[in-house]
Amino acid sequence: MKQYVGQIIQVTGHTHGLDVSRYDTSFLVKSLGRRLRATSIKSRTAYLQRLSDDRAEAEALFRSLHITYSEFFRNPFTFALLEQVVLPGLVQEKEKSDRGTLRVWSAGCAAGQEA
């Protein structure tokens, strides 16, 4: 599997100028599996050939690797707003309501493991 991922990295980079080497191997494997299903291609060899020949597919693979919704959480302005406006307001509301705790849900994980 690592050889296959290495070939994908080489084809996307050298043939199409798209650098996917920064992504974790397991993430790439999962993303490649999704692209195989989306294109109805059955074999990795056939997908590698398609990727070599088809710039649009290389771009589709590249776009599928971007987790755009998480950019919200990487934006410094977002955290400044949370720190200076949202959290103080929540704390004030908590104090007014005589609740003993302030519960916050982690958007990073539905079960809150990352919190």
Beta strands, then each sheet from edge to edge (+ up, - down):
end
